[in-house]
């Protein structure tokens, strides 16, 4: 029996129930905070020696120097050649599609001239160094390598350092192959908060970076939170989520499997189905019963659905939009016959998948849009990882004599209103120049 909540917008306490269902405690526990603070401070002050000590204690990896933890470029290339041909082709196809999509995101410099001859603009430049954190150990996430590194390359980042834990020396050949395809400059087999600290502050061997991106466990997330400000970060990610809006016309087994594809991440992942047809909700639940026993991660899926999953009955698709905008899901599937009529009303979602054939799993790997997405309702104010996360903008201003004279008056007036007389006099000087027309 698949245990999953059944709720309806007709219930008087529906919105309170939805708030409780979607809330997730993003704050780490005190024990995690203390441990991460110790590790980050230790690496910051102890450099390579501390990094080696934490790697030995936490990852079971003993080394005499950090250089021993570096993966040679030849090993990346060898891993690419060693994997199955169909895997090589899949990596290359995914990288090319991610690259093609990212090319459309690249920001450009621009400038314009106003009536007084002042030239105003924006100069765009890439970050110098980026650190990519990739989870390791039992799991292998080559897709995360591509999603992080390929947009950085498109942006023009000069150097990309990747860290990936290798407990007991085990490292996925597929991850190494993905690093080769993505053009990673350097791989260090470091994990956890110690890797984040090394990338943020630098050590005798590890260069500091300007921004750290990539998913990780609670310790990695807390370390990123702690070093933010010293470096940039992409986001603090919570459990994976999907919300599916269905018009009841899809194959129930497709919808059931789409829900499973998120629930199988871990027990805290969230899978929600919203539909105005309660008979279709019954059909999906029946499909779950049929399909779940054959899945390798069925126990994880069961736990996820029981704890955080729900089948939600709404009055109509417009009300389904309201539910989706409240949840602001990481992934939103509009599994309806005419998704273009629905998508205009969606304001908050990390990634939107339009129509019955646009499975979220396709976006996870190879469709092109990035799979690093805001979670835990942060899609209300945050966006997916993209090229723009690896570029920064500087404003430019070049005043003509006439333009400076015209601007000096309001600038000086406002500066004196703020009590900043040096600002005011600096502006006044530009207004007192010879030949001023004002």
Wavefront OBJ file of the C-alpha trace (Angstrom):
o trace
v 0.000 0.000 0.000
v 1.380 3.411 -1.010
v 0.736 5.857 1.788
v 0.211 9.418 0.511
v -1.931 12.303 1.775
v -5.151 13.212 -0.042
v -6.253 16.823 0.384
v -8.685 19.173 -1.324
v -8.977 22.928 -1.671
v -12.565 22.581 -0.495
v -11.325 21.775 2.997
v -11.575 24.847 5.265
v -8.043 24.339 6.561
v -6.488 23.589 3.166
v -4.016 26.479 2.993
v -2.819 25.870 6.539
v -2.359 22.202 5.649
v -0.423 23.151 2.513
v 1.833 25.447 4.506
v 2.589 22.656 6.955
v 3.177 20.176 4.144
v 5.622 22.379 2.240
v 7.535 23.826 5.176
v 11.039 22.499 5.541
v 13.458 23.499 8.269
v 16.310 24.983 6.243
v 18.231 25.968 9.352
v 20.824 23.358 10.350
v 20.852 21.837 13.798
v 23.158 23.197 16.461
v 25.414 20.150 16.180
v 25.890 20.717 12.438
v 26.596 24.415 12.976
v 29.221 23.713 15.638
v 30.923 21.034 13.591
v 31.024 23.129 10.438
v 32.303 26.175 12.334
v 35.133 24.068 13.741
v 36.093 22.667 10.338
v 35.869 25.978 8.465
v 37.866 27.853 11.088
v 40.364 24.998 11.258
v 41.051 25.026 7.518
v 41.147 28.812 7.423
v 43.867 28.939 10.077
v 45.577 25.590 9.498
v 45.708 25.423 5.704
v 46.935 22.233 4.082
v 47.706 20.509 7.388
v 44.150 20.947 8.659
v 42.733 19.954 5.275
v 44.682 16.700 5.328
v 43.643 15.999 8.914
v 39.912 16.457 8.220
v 40.149 14.430 5.016
v 41.750 11.562 6.936
v 39.221 11.719 9.782
v 36.040 12.376 7.834
v 36.673 10.727 4.468
v 39.021 7.946 5.530
v 41.601 9.201 3.026
v 45.187 9.415 4.246
v 47.689 11.520 2.297
v 51.057 13.129 2.994
v 50.250 16.217 0.935
v 47.256 17.862 -0.717
v 48.984 17.317 -4.047
v 48.364 13.585 -3.575
v 44.631 14.330 -3.531
v 44.704 15.944 -6.967
v 43.464 13.980 -9.963
v 45.796 14.281 -12.972
v 44.244 15.566 -16.196
v 45.367 12.357 -17.878
v 43.217 10.381 -15.463
v 40.149 12.391 -16.468
v 40.827 11.715 -20.128
v 41.474 8.029 -19.417
v 38.169 7.744 -17.532
v 36.369 9.230 -20.520
v 37.890 6.633 -22.822
v 37.207 3.814 -20.350
v 33.468 4.277 -19.895
v 30.995 2.600 -22.230
v 30.640 4.265 -25.659
v 26.957 4.982 -25.096
v 27.841 6.799 -21.846
v 30.481 8.878 -23.656
v 27.940 9.816 -26.296
v 25.334 10.703 -23.656
v 27.800 12.965 -21.806
v 28.793 14.747 -24.999
v 25.184 15.213 -26.118
v 24.172 16.567 -22.717
v 27.145 18.941 -22.585
v 26.410 20.268 -26.060
v 22.744 20.905 -25.280
v 23.599 22.605 -21.970
v 26.173 24.719 -23.809
v 23.733 25.705 -26.552
v 21.117 26.770 -24.012
v 23.705 28.658 -21.950
v 24.861 30.627 -24.987
v 21.464 32.334 -25.047
v 21.935 33.496 -21.442
v 25.215 35.331 -21.880
v 25.005 38.982 -20.874
v 26.646 41.642 -23.038
v 28.113 45.048 -22.303
v 26.149 48.061 -23.500
v 26.235 51.871 -23.459
v 24.149 54.833 -24.547
v 24.636 58.602 -24.770
v 22.201 61.136 -23.341
v 21.351 64.602 -24.655
v 24.271 66.256 -22.806
v 26.841 63.896 -24.247
v 27.237 61.762 -21.120
v 27.973 58.143 -21.912
v 26.362 55.631 -19.547
v 26.662 51.896 -19.706
v 27.307 48.503 -18.250
v 30.461 46.440 -18.598
v 30.111 42.677 -18.200
v 33.014 40.462 -17.193
v 33.405 36.856 -16.124
v 34.534 35.660 -12.714
v 38.203 34.749 -12.527
v 37.944 31.526 -10.521
v 35.023 29.244 -9.664
v 34.848 26.225 -7.372
v 32.471 23.383 -8.287
v 31.456 21.066 -5.460
v 30.264 17.632 -6.594
v 28.854 15.061 -4.149
v 30.776 11.794 -4.065
v 31.006 8.553 -2.149
v 28.330 6.010 -3.073
v 26.513 8.467 -5.349
v 27.753 9.636 -8.746
v 26.488 12.911 -10.212
v 28.089 13.550 -13.614
v 25.085 15.699 -14.524
v 25.956 18.102 -11.687
v 29.456 18.462 -13.117
v 28.072 19.463 -16.505
v 25.355 21.752 -15.128
v 27.890 23.672 -13.017
v 30.939 23.810 -15.255
v 29.527 24.209 -18.768
v 27.716 27.531 -18.062
v 30.848 28.782 -16.287
v 32.875 28.042 -19.410
v 30.316 29.780 -21.610
v 30.520 32.819 -19.313
v 34.295 32.902 -19.787
v 35.447 31.891 -16.306
v 39.218 31.648 -16.308
v 39.761 28.712 -13.961
v 37.451 26.008 -12.611
v 38.473 23.880 -9.644
v 36.297 20.895 -8.797
v 36.209 19.166 -5.437
v 34.651 15.751 -5.001
v 34.925 13.495 -1.952
v 36.485 10.092 -2.516
v 35.915 8.132 0.713
v 38.456 5.332 0.951
v 39.808 6.435 -2.427
v 36.695 5.517 -4.416
v 35.887 7.888 -7.259
v 33.294 7.493 -10.013
v 34.806 7.154 -13.516
v 31.629 8.755 -14.876
v 32.217 11.877 -12.781
v 35.819 12.069 -14.002
v 34.635 11.626 -17.582
v 32.094 14.427 -17.143
v 34.852 16.685 -15.788
v 36.881 15.940 -18.912
v 33.939 16.798 -21.184
v 33.149 19.991 -19.229
v 36.733 21.240 -19.311
v 37.446 21.257 -15.584
v 40.958 22.603 -14.936
v 41.665 20.881 -11.657
v 40.078 18.163 -9.513
v 40.817 17.703 -5.825
v 39.387 14.708 -3.980
v 38.152 16.738 -1.041
v 34.681 16.703 0.440
v 32.476 18.222 3.080
v 32.876 21.513 4.885
v 36.663 21.250 4.591
v 36.472 21.401 0.801
v 34.213 24.464 0.911
v 36.542 26.197 3.370
v 39.589 25.447 1.228
v 37.911 26.884 -1.867
v 36.767 29.982 0.021
v 39.938 30.887 1.912
v 42.608 29.052 -0.041
v 45.471 27.052 1.427
v 49.118 26.633 0.526
v 48.023 24.288 -2.274
v 44.370 25.073 -3.024
v 43.731 28.441 -4.706
v 40.847 30.506 -3.369
v 37.940 31.072 -5.735
v 35.415 33.840 -6.291
v 32.291 31.695 -6.184
v 31.330 28.176 -5.070
v 28.512 26.296 -6.780
v 27.126 22.788 -6.564
v 24.942 20.642 -4.292
v 25.924 18.869 -1.096
v 24.694 17.540 2.224
v 23.754 19.567 5.309
v 27.418 20.109 6.224
v 28.255 21.422 2.772
v 25.186 23.693 2.762
v 26.074 25.125 6.166
v 29.696 25.640 5.106
v 28.523 27.561 2.025
v 26.273 29.658 4.220
v 29.185 30.370 6.563
v 31.684 31.443 3.878
v 29.200 33.569 1.925
v 30.551 37.097 1.743
v 34.111 35.901 1.465
v 33.001 34.199 -1.747
v 29.781 34.079 -3.674
v 27.590 30.970 -3.626
v 24.848 29.736 -5.903
v 22.214 28.918 -3.270
v 21.452 26.967 -0.106
v 19.544 24.023 -1.493
v 16.991 21.934 0.342
v 15.386 18.614 -0.633
v 14.326 18.103 -4.246
v 10.718 18.906 -5.198
v 8.240 18.454 -7.994
v 4.688 19.736 -8.341
v 2.663 18.350 -11.237
v -0.471 20.071 -12.485
v -2.540 17.582 -14.482
v -5.741 18.010 -16.444
v -6.459 14.296 -16.007
v -5.683 13.474 -19.651
v -2.195 11.998 -19.207
v -1.319 8.345 -18.761
v -1.587 7.769 -14.978
v 1.560 5.641 -15.060
v 3.561 8.508 -16.564
v 2.434 10.798 -13.749
v 3.131 8.168 -11.089
v 6.656 7.649 -12.386
v 7.287 11.403 -12.567
v 6.338 11.638 -8.900
v 8.602 8.685 -8.091
v 11.506 10.306 -9.948
v 11.629 13.057 -7.351
v 10.700 10.964 -4.335
v 13.590 8.567 -4.993
v 16.183 11.280 -4.253
v 15.787 10.889 -0.507
v 13.196 10.605 2.247
v 12.822 14.402 2.508
v 12.128 14.951 -1.199
v 8.644 16.220 -2.066
v 6.282 15.059 -4.817
v 2.882 16.759 -5.224
v 0.150 16.154 -7.802
v -2.547 18.800 -8.328
v -5.596 17.925 -10.430
v -9.298 18.903 -10.619
v -10.308 15.302 -11.438
v -10.509 13.146 -8.298
v -11.068 10.022 -10.421
v -7.709 10.643 -12.112
v -6.079 11.009 -8.695
v -7.442 7.551 -7.868
v -5.981 6.222 -11.119
v -2.560 7.664 -10.342
v -2.596 6.164 -6.861
v -3.497 2.792 -8.354
v -0.631 3.137 -10.823
v 1.696 3.838 -7.897
v 0.636 0.592 -6.281
v 1.436 -1.328 -9.475
v 4.739 0.305 -10.305
v 6.445 0.934 -6.988
v 7.372 -2.650 -5.994
v 9.632 -2.989 -9.061
v 11.780 0.081 -8.301
v 15.185 -0.301 -6.672
v 14.676 2.680 -4.365
v 11.103 1.783 -3.435
v 11.631 2.144 0.310
v 13.016 5.661 -0.058
v 10.089 6.540 -2.332
v 7.577 5.136 0.154
v 9.061 7.178 2.976
v 9.159 10.364 0.909
v 5.544 10.041 -0.277
v 4.255 9.213 3.194
v 6.048 12.113 4.867
v 5.904 14.922 2.298
v 3.884 13.752 -0.711
v 0.275 14.638 -1.530
v -2.465 14.232 -4.104
v -4.320 17.555 -4.162
v -7.790 17.964 -5.644
v -8.605 21.498 -6.869
v -11.743 23.042 -8.309
v -10.157 23.895 -11.674
v -6.795 24.569 -13.350
v -6.870 28.230 -12.333
v -6.957 27.160 -8.708
v -4.107 24.757 -9.509
v -2.094 27.814 -10.585
v -2.730 29.396 -7.194
v -1.471 26.284 -5.435
v 1.636 26.183 -7.619
v 2.418 29.853 -7.032
v 2.135 29.354 -3.290
v 4.389 26.290 -3.277
v 6.911 27.915 -5.680
v 8.291 24.461 -6.519
v 11.753 23.605 -7.718
v 10.239 21.673 -10.641
v 6.770 22.336 -12.054
v 5.250 20.023 -14.655
v 2.257 21.398 -16.541
v 0.990 18.023 -17.736
v -1.980 19.453 -19.591
v -3.182 19.480 -23.192
v -2.648 23.244 -23.629
v 0.208 24.256 -21.301
v 0.784 27.603 -23.025
v -2.596 28.765 -21.740
v -1.543 27.926 -18.182
v 2.097 28.977 -18.015
v 1.345 32.710 -18.222
v -0.250 32.557 -14.781
v 2.778 30.888 -13.168
v 4.899 33.410 -11.295
v 6.988 31.214 -8.993
v 8.799 28.068 -10.118
v 12.407 27.062 -10.636
v 11.909 25.142 -13.875
v 8.667 24.694 -15.820
v 8.006 21.671 -18.030
v 5.260 22.161 -20.611
v 3.007 19.368 -21.828
v 2.628 15.637 -21.359
v 5.939 14.719 -22.988
v 8.168 17.138 -21.044
v 9.242 14.888 -18.187
v 11.260 16.590 -15.491
v 13.819 13.779 -15.749
v 14.752 14.998 -19.247
v 15.657 18.360 -17.784
v 17.712 16.744 -15.060
v 20.207 15.387 -17.546
v 20.328 16.540 -21.098
v 17.561 18.824 -22.376
v 19.605 22.003 -21.918
v 18.164 24.164 -19.108
v 20.059 23.955 -15.844
v 18.975 21.536 -13.138
v 20.477 23.535 -10.258
v 17.290 25.187 -9.047
v 15.863 27.092 -6.070
v 14.091 24.895 -3.523
v 12.051 25.342 -0.345
v 9.868 28.124 -1.804
v 12.907 30.264 -2.684
v 11.722 30.327 -6.315
v 9.657 33.290 -5.096
v 12.859 35.353 -5.339
v 15.593 33.135 -6.804
v 16.389 31.716 -10.234
v 18.094 28.649 -11.732
v 21.863 28.539 -12.028
v 22.972 29.986 -15.347
v 25.662 31.862 -17.222
v 24.640 35.076 -15.460
v 25.781 33.545 -12.150
v 29.339 33.481 -13.496
v 29.305 37.017 -14.861
v 29.317 40.298 -13.009
v 28.340 43.784 -14.067
v 30.113 47.094 -13.589
v 28.333 50.352 -14.354
v 30.185 52.929 -16.454
v 29.789 56.706 -16.611
v 31.708 59.162 -18.792
v 30.528 62.768 -18.295
v 30.956 65.491 -20.858
v 31.816 68.991 -19.528
v 28.257 70.114 -20.247
v 26.767 66.980 -18.687
v 28.897 67.296 -15.541
v 27.825 70.905 -15.134
v 24.151 70.002 -15.446
v 24.438 67.060 -13.027
v 26.455 68.993 -10.447
v 23.519 71.075 -9.230
v 21.098 68.298 -8.198
v 24.003 66.147 -6.967
v 25.324 68.917 -4.721
v 21.835 69.735 -3.468
v 21.121 66.134 -2.494
v 24.578 65.733 -0.917
v 24.040 68.772 1.308
v 20.650 67.378 2.254
v 22.459 64.273 3.496
v 25.070 66.337 5.334
v 27.904 65.147 3.082
v 29.597 68.412 2.206
v 32.691 66.894 0.586
v 30.392 65.151 -1.862
v 28.647 68.452 -2.535
v 31.875 70.373 -3.122
v 33.220 67.625 -5.375
v 30.101 68.049 -7.501
v 30.343 71.875 -7.312
v 33.841 71.824 -8.781
v 32.481 70.199 -11.920
v 29.803 72.880 -12.194
v 32.257 75.783 -11.897
v 34.448 74.838 -14.835
v 35.278 77.386 -17.489
v 33.130 77.199 -20.553
v 30.192 75.640 -18.720
v 26.930 76.389 -20.430
v 25.056 76.300 -17.154
l 1 2 3 4 5 6 7 8 9 10 11 12 13 14 15 16 17 18 19 20 21 22 23 24 25 26 27 28 29 30 31 32 33 34 35 36 37 38 39 40 41 42 43 44 45 46 47 48 49 50 51 52 53 54 55 56 57 58 59 60 61 62 63 64 65 66 67 68 69 70 71 72 73 74 75 76 77 78 79 80 81 82 83 84 85 86 87 88 89 90 91 92 93 94 95 96 97 98 99 100 101 102 103 104 105 106 107 108 109 110 111 112 113 114 115 116 117 118 119 120 121 122 123 124 125 126 127 128 129 130 131 132 133 134 135 136 137 138 139 140 141 142 143 144 145 146 147 148 149 150 151 152 153 154 155 156 157 158 159 160 161 162 163 164 165 166 167 168 169 170 171 172 173 174 175 176 177 178 179 180 181 182 183 184 185 186 187 188 189 190 191 192 193 194 195 196 197 198 199 200 201 202 203 204 205 206 207 208 209 210 211 212 213 214 215 216 217 218 219 220 221 222 223 224 225 226 227 228 229 230 231 232 233 234 235 236 237 238 239 240 241 242 243 244 245 246 247 248 249 250 251 252 253 254 255 256 257 258 259 260 261 262 263 264 265 266 267 268 269 270 271 272 273 274 275 276 277 278 279 280 281 282 283 284 285 286 287 288 289 290 291 292 293 294 295 296 297 298 299 300 301 302 303 304 305 306 307 308 309 310 311 312 313 314 315 316 317 318 319 320 321 322 323 324 325 326 327 328 329 330 331 332 333 334 335 336 337 338 339 340 341 342 343 344 345 346 347 348 349 350 351 352 353 354 355 356 357 358 359 360 361 362 363 364 365 366 367 368 369 370 371 372 373 374 375 376 377 378 379 380 381 382 383 384 385 386 387 388 389 390 391 392 393 394 395 396 397 398 399 400 401 402 403 404 405 406 407 408 409 410 411 412 413 414 415 416 417 418 419 420 421 422 423 424 425 426 427 428 429 430 431 432 433 434 435 436 437 438
